[in-house]
């Protein structure tokens, strides 16, 4: 295996499937099966999910809502998504623990770094909900932070696009895909991989990022076994 411990970042919108909002049970089941294929190979998996399919704090703030209040709502949305994914994984016979940066002891463990690492060592998938627990920080930042804390080998950002392009491939048919690109080149070209805070944190800690299409069956396993899937961002 190319990697022993990974952090998988999923957007909340990815869980919508073909729906306009909310959670698609079929998409959840597909993701659970993809993750199971990886854990069956002995790879340790941690996951961070966004909450954009339910609520996004920035969107609420644009309509007059207090930004901090909106971000707190977004954090709770990530916990809802985490519970949904936990249920789907356990239906697929994958042992899972949900940890939240926001204390909701009745439904999730509080985030404790050493405990999270111990869960991973025992072969359990650990889902991190609640973002960083602080407003103004995205789930991209939470993903990088948690990856650094648990000593993950790589961040795998699962999207609906098969990598990083020099333009939006859904709008520009002439867009060119990068197989490899450096952190510096991403910044110089103004490419959107993650928000600036998350991306800089990953660069400073020499943590590689792979952007790939999570919706293609088998891609997650191919990435962790070292196949050239998606785009790798490295120093």
GUSE-20108 format. One record per residue (C-alpha): residue number from 0; residue in one letter; x negated, y negated, z negated. Coordinates in pm, whole numbers. Layout:
BEGIN
@n->NUM, res->a, xx->X, yy->Y, zz->Z $
...
***
This chain:
BEGIN
@n->0, res->x, xx->0, yy->0, zz->0 $
@n->1, res->x, xx->-119, yy->-352, zz->81 $
@n->2, res->x, xx->24, yy->-494, zz->-243 $
@n->3, res->x, xx->83, yy->-349, zz->-589 $
@n->4, res->x, xx->307, yy->-622, zz->-734 $
@n->5, res->x, xx->520, yy->-858, zz->-527 $
@n->6, res->x, xx->759, yy->-1142, zz->-591 $
@n->7, res->x, xx->1049, yy->-1151, zz->-346 $
@n->8, res->x, xx->1217, yy->-1489, zz->-297 $
@n->9, res->x, xx->1570, yy->-1481, zz->-158 $
@n->10, res->x, xx->1793, yy->-1777, zz->-85 $
@n->11, res->x, xx->2144, yy->-1785, zz->-225 $
@n->12, res->x, xx->2275, yy->-1840, zz->127 $
@n->13, res->x, xx->2128, yy->-1503, zz->229 $
@n->14, res->x, xx->2380, yy->-1331, zz->3 $
@n->15, res->x, xx->2673, yy->-1484, zz->194 $
@n->16, res->x, xx->2626, yy->-1251, zz->489 $
@n->17, res->x, xx->2888, yy->-1352, zz->746 $
@n->18, res->x, xx->3092, yy->-1545, zz->490 $
@n->19, res->x, xx->3109, yy->-1922, zz->451 $
@n->20, res->x, xx->3040, yy->-1911, zz->76 $
@n->21, res->x, xx->3009, yy->-1668, zz->-214 $
@n->22, res->x, xx->2865, yy->-1316, zz->-209 $
@n->23, res->x, xx->2900, yy->-1049, zz->59 $
@n->24, res->x, xx->2897, yy->-701, zz->-107 $
@n->25, res->x, xx->2774, yy->-540, zz->216 $
@n->26, res->x, xx->2474, yy->-774, zz->233 $
@n->27, res->x, xx->2398, yy->-702, zz->-133 $
@n->28, res->x, xx->2404, yy->-328, zz->-67 $
@n->29, res->x, xx->2170, yy->-372, zz->232 $
@n->30, res->x, xx->1921, yy->-571, zz->24 $
@n->31, res->x, xx->1941, yy->-318, zz->-260 $
@n->32, res->x, xx->1853, yy->-37, zz->-18 $
@n->33, res->x, xx->1560, yy->-237, zz->123 $
@n->34, res->x, xx->1426, yy->-301, zz->-227 $
@n->35, res->x, xx->1474, yy->64, zz->-326 $
@n->36, res->x, xx->1258, yy->175, zz->-32 $
@n->37, res->x, xx->977, yy->-39, zz->-173 $
@n->38, res->x, xx->1012, yy->66, zz->-538 $
@n->39, res->x, xx->1019, yy->433, zz->-430 $
@n->40, res->x, xx->663, yy->377, zz->-303 $
@n->41, res->x, xx->554, yy->269, zz->-650 $
@n->42, res->x, xx->537, yy->-104, zz->-577 $
@n->43, res->x, xx->633, yy->-335, zz->-863 $
@n->44, res->x, xx->904, yy->-583, zz->-758 $
@n->45, res->x, xx->1014, yy->-911, zz->-913 $
@n->46, res->x, xx->1285, yy->-1125, zz->-753 $
@n->47, res->x, xx->1391, yy->-1488, zz->-763 $
@n->48, res->x, xx->1724, yy->-1583, zz->-601 $
@n->49, res->x, xx->1860, yy->-1926, zz->-518 $
@n->50, res->x, xx->2215, yy->-2037, zz->-591 $
@n->51, res->x, xx->2306, yy->-2232, zz->-277 $
@n->52, res->x, xx->2587, yy->-1993, zz->-186 $
@n->53, res->x, xx->2770, yy->-2107, zz->-500 $
@n->54, res->x, xx->2645, yy->-2455, zz->-592 $
@n->55, res->x, xx->2352, yy->-2682, zz->-510 $
@n->56, res->x, xx->2261, yy->-2962, zz->-751 $
@n->57, res->x, xx->2126, yy->-3194, zz->-480 $
@n->58, res->x, xx->2455, yy->-3168, zz->-290 $
@n->59, res->x, xx->2650, yy->-3252, zz->-603 $
@n->60, res->x, xx->2429, yy->-3553, zz->-674 $
@n->61, res->x, xx->2488, yy->-3684, zz->-320 $
@n->62, res->x, xx->2859, yy->-3702, zz->-400 $
@n->63, res->x, xx->2813, yy->-3895, zz->-723 $
@n->64, res->x, xx->2761, yy->-3614, zz->-974 $
@n->65, res->x, xx->2487, yy->-3655, zz->-1231 $
@n->66, res->x, xx->2179, yy->-3480, zz->-1088 $
@n->67, res->x, xx->2080, yy->-3311, zz->-1414 $
@n->68, res->x, xx->2434, yy->-3180, zz->-1462 $
@n->69, res->x, xx->2439, yy->-3057, zz->-1104 $
@n->70, res->x, xx->2105, yy->-2879, zz->-1141 $
@n->71, res->x, xx->2229, yy->-2705, zz->-1455 $
@n->72, res->x, xx->2525, yy->-2578, zz->-1255 $
@n->73, res->x, xx->2285, yy->-2457, zz->-988 $
@n->74, res->x, xx->2083, yy->-2268, zz->-1250 $
@n->75, res->x, xx->2395, yy->-2087, zz->-1363 $
@n->76, res->x, xx->2473, yy->-2003, zz->-1000 $
@n->77, res->x, xx->2136, yy->-1824, zz->-974 $
@n->78, res->x, xx->2227, yy->-1616, zz->-1279 $
@n->79, res->x, xx->2557, yy->-1516, zz->-1113 $
@n->80, res->x, xx->2363, yy->-1407, zz->-804 $
@n->81, res->x, xx->2115, yy->-1223, zz->-1024 $
@n->82, res->x, xx->2396, yy->-1030, zz->-1192 $
@n->83, res->x, xx->2540, yy->-937, zz->-853 $
@n->84, res->x, xx->2204, yy->-813, zz->-724 $
@n->85, res->x, xx->2139, yy->-627, zz->-1048 $
@n->86, res->x, xx->2469, yy->-444, zz->-1008 $
@n->87, res->x, xx->2391, yy->-353, zz->-646 $
@n->88, res->x, xx->2043, yy->-226, zz->-736 $
@n->89, res->x, xx->2175, yy->-14, zz->-1021 $
@n->90, res->x, xx->2437, yy->132, zz->-787 $
@n->91, res->x, xx->2138, yy->238, zz->-575 $
@n->92, res->x, xx->1976, yy->401, zz->-884 $
@n->93, res->x, xx->1712, yy->132, zz->-926 $
@n->94, res->x, xx->1640, yy->35, zz->-1287 $
@n->95, res->x, xx->1670, yy->-341, zz->-1318 $
@n->96, res->x, xx->1635, yy->-614, zz->-1577 $
@n->97, res->x, xx->1770, yy->-968, zz->-1544 $
@n->98, res->x, xx->1580, yy->-1242, zz->-1726 $
@n->99, res->x, xx->1705, yy->-1599, zz->-1743 $
@n->100, res->x, xx->1519, yy->-1923, zz->-1807 $
@n->101, res->x, xx->1849, yy->-2052, zz->-1949 $
@n->102, res->x, xx->1952, yy->-1865, zz->-2263 $
@n->103, res->x, xx->2261, yy->-1654, zz->-2193 $
@n->104, res->x, xx->2184, yy->-1367, zz->-2426 $
@n->105, res->x, xx->2513, yy->-1187, zz->-2364 $
@n->106, res->x, xx->2437, yy->-1131, zz->-1996 $
@n->107, res->x, xx->2060, yy->-1164, zz->-1949 $
@n->108, res->x, xx->1738, yy->-1134, zz->-2143 $
@n->109, res->x, xx->1554, yy->-1460, zz->-2209 $
@n->110, res->x, xx->1244, yy->-1499, zz->-1994 $
@n->111, res->x, xx->947, yy->-1360, zz->-2186 $
@n->112, res->x, xx->637, yy->-1321, zz->-1972 $
@n->113, res->x, xx->486, yy->-1021, zz->-2151 $
@n->114, res->x, xx->820, yy->-842, zz->-2155 $
@n->115, res->x, xx->867, yy->-906, zz->-1783 $
@n->116, res->x, xx->524, yy->-761, zz->-1706 $
@n->117, res->x, xx->599, yy->-457, zz->-1923 $
@n->118, res->x, xx->926, yy->-397, zz->-1735 $
@n->119, res->x, xx->735, yy->-410, zz->-1405 $
@n->120, res->x, xx->473, yy->-165, zz->-1532 $
@n->121, res->x, xx->755, yy->76, zz->-1620 $
@n->122, res->x, xx->884, yy->61, zz->-1264 $
@n->123, res->x, xx->1183, yy->-164, zz->-1327 $
@n->124, res->x, xx->1281, yy->-441, zz->-1087 $
@n->125, res->x, xx->1286, yy->-775, zz->-1271 $
@n->126, res->x, xx->1521, yy->-1047, zz->-1147 $
@n->127, res->x, xx->1442, yy->-1399, zz->-1269 $
@n->128, res->x, xx->1750, yy->-1623, zz->-1295 $
@n->129, res->x, xx->1802, yy->-1978, zz->-1411 $
@n->130, res->x, xx->1524, yy->-2128, zz->-1198 $
@n->131, res->x, xx->1251, yy->-2278, zz->-1414 $
@n->132, res->x, xx->1509, yy->-2382, zz->-1673 $
@n->133, res->x, xx->1446, yy->-2747, zz->-1587 $
@n->134, res->x, xx->1636, yy->-2986, zz->-1359 $
@n->135, res->x, xx->1467, yy->-3133, zz->-1050 $
@n->136, res->x, xx->1278, yy->-2809, zz->-982 $
@n->137, res->x, xx->1387, yy->-2580, zz->-700 $
@n->138, res->x, xx->1404, yy->-2202, zz->-702 $
@n->139, res->x, xx->1102, yy->-2209, zz->-468 $
@n->140, res->x, xx->909, yy->-2367, zz->-755 $
@n->141, res->x, xx->1052, yy->-2105, zz->-991 $
@n->142, res->x, xx->939, yy->-1828, zz->-755 $
@n->143, res->x, xx->581, yy->-1955, zz->-738 $
@n->144, res->x, xx->566, yy->-2018, zz->-1112 $
@n->145, res->x, xx->693, yy->-1671, zz->-1200 $
@n->146, res->x, xx->465, yy->-1508, zz->-942 $
@n->147, res->x, xx->163, yy->-1675, zz->-1100 $
@n->148, res->x, xx->275, yy->-1584, zz->-1451 $
@n->149, res->x, xx->322, yy->-1213, zz->-1374 $
@n->150, res->x, xx->5, yy->-1196, zz->-1159 $
@n->151, res->x, xx->189, yy->-1103, zz->-840 $
@n->152, res->x, xx->-31, yy->-1029, zz->-539 $
@n->153, res->x, xx->191, yy->-1220, zz->-295 $
@n->154, res->x, xx->516, yy->-1411, zz->-255 $
@n->155, res->x, xx->746, yy->-1265, zz->9 $
@n->156, res->x, xx->997, yy->-1524, zz->125 $
@n->157, res->x, xx->1285, yy->-1339, zz->287 $
@n->158, res->x, xx->1473, yy->-1557, zz->535 $
@n->159, res->x, xx->1691, yy->-1518, zz->846 $
@n->160, res->x, xx->1398, yy->-1628, zz->1067 $
@n->161, res->x, xx->1107, yy->-1395, zz->1148 $
@n->162, res->x, xx->830, yy->-1630, zz->1041 $
@n->163, res->x, xx->703, yy->-1988, zz->1058 $
@n->164, res->x, xx->737, yy->-2176, zz->1387 $
@n->165, res->x, xx->607, yy->-2511, zz->1509 $
@n->166, res->x, xx->974, yy->-2612, zz->1556 $
@n->167, res->x, xx->1316, yy->-2481, zz->1455 $
@n->168, res->x, xx->1358, yy->-2163, zz->1666 $
@n->169, res->x, xx->1736, yy->-2182, zz->1628 $
@n->170, res->x, xx->1734, yy->-2521, zz->1802 $
@n->171, res->x, xx->1422, yy->-2509, zz->2021 $
@n->172, res->x, xx->1382, yy->-2204, zz->2248 $
@n->173, res->x, xx->1022, yy->-2308, zz->2321 $
@n->174, res->x, xx->921, yy->-2287, zz->1954 $
@n->175, res->x, xx->600, yy->-2093, zz->1891 $
@n->176, res->x, xx->557, yy->-1853, zz->1599 $
@n->177, res->x, xx->243, yy->-1840, zz->1385 $
@n->178, res->x, xx->115, yy->-1498, zz->1273 $
@n->179, res->x, xx->-133, yy->-1657, zz->1030 $
@n->180, res->x, xx->-166, yy->-2016, zz->913 $
@n->181, res->x, xx->-359, yy->-2190, zz->636 $
@n->182, res->x, xx->-205, yy->-2399, zz->362 $
@n->183, res->x, xx->-388, yy->-2704, zz->497 $
@n->184, res->x, xx->-251, yy->-2650, zz->849 $
@n->185, res->x, xx->105, yy->-2620, zz->717 $
@n->186, res->x, xx->68, yy->-2955, zz->540 $
@n->187, res->x, xx->-108, yy->-3122, zz->835 $
@n->188, res->x, xx->155, yy->-3006, zz->1085 $
@n->189, res->x, xx->441, yy->-3102, zz->851 $
@n->190, res->x, xx->594, yy->-2752, zz->858 $
@n->191, res->x, xx->865, yy->-2664, zz->608 $
@n->192, res->x, xx->779, yy->-2345, zz->423 $
@n->193, res->x, xx->871, yy->-2441, zz->67 $
@n->194, res->x, xx->920, yy->-2770, zz->-110 $
@n->195, res->x, xx->599, yy->-2964, zz->-172 $
@n->196, res->x, xx->578, yy->-2888, zz->-545 $
@n->197, res->x, xx->611, yy->-2512, zz->-494 $
@n->198, res->x, xx->378, yy->-2504, zz->-194 $
@n->199, res->x, xx->103, yy->-2703, zz->-368 $
@n->200, res->x, xx->128, yy->-2483, zz->-678 $
@n->201, res->x, xx->85, yy->-2174, zz->-462 $
@n->202, res->x, xx->-213, yy->-2327, zz->-281 $
@n->203, res->x, xx->-386, yy->-2431, zz->-603 $
@n->204, res->x, xx->-354, yy->-2079, zz->-742 $
@n->205, res->x, xx->-462, yy->-1911, zz->-415 $
@n->206, res->x, xx->-135, yy->-1718, zz->-398 $
@n->207, res->x, xx->-52, yy->-1610, zz->-40 $
@n->208, res->x, xx->299, yy->-1649, zz->100 $
@n->209, res->x, xx->455, yy->-1431, zz->369 $
@n->210, res->x, xx->768, yy->-1560, zz->543 $
@n->211, res->x, xx->966, yy->-1284, zz->717 $
@n->212, res->x, xx->1313, yy->-1182, zz->836 $
@n->213, res->x, xx->1477, yy->-1003, zz->543 $
@n->214, res->x, xx->1787, yy->-918, zz->747 $
@n->215, res->x, xx->1605, yy->-671, zz->975 $
@n->216, res->x, xx->1623, yy->-322, zz->818 $
@n->217, res->x, xx->1282, yy->-187, zz->717 $
@n->218, res->x, xx->1099, yy->-520, zz->733 $
@n->219, res->x, xx->1037, yy->-547, zz->359 $
@n->220, res->x, xx->868, yy->-208, zz->350 $
@n->221, res->x, xx->665, yy->-292, zz->659 $
@n->222, res->x, xx->538, yy->-614, zz->499 $
@n->223, res->x, xx->423, yy->-447, zz->177 $
@n->224, res->x, xx->249, yy->-168, zz->369 $
@n->225, res->x, xx->45, yy->-426, zz->558 $
@n->226, res->x, xx->215, yy->-434, zz->898 $
@n->227, res->x, xx->196, yy->-766, zz->1079 $
@n->228, res->x, xx->549, yy->-888, zz->1012 $
@n->229, res->x, xx->643, yy->-1255, zz->982 $
@n->230, res->x, xx->387, yy->-1527, zz->906 $
@n->231, res->x, xx->120, yy->-1515, zz->637 $
@n->232, res->x, xx->12, yy->-1840, zz->473 $
@n->233, res->x, xx->-330, yy->-1813, zz->313 $
@n->234, res->x, xx->-632, yy->-2027, zz->230 $
***
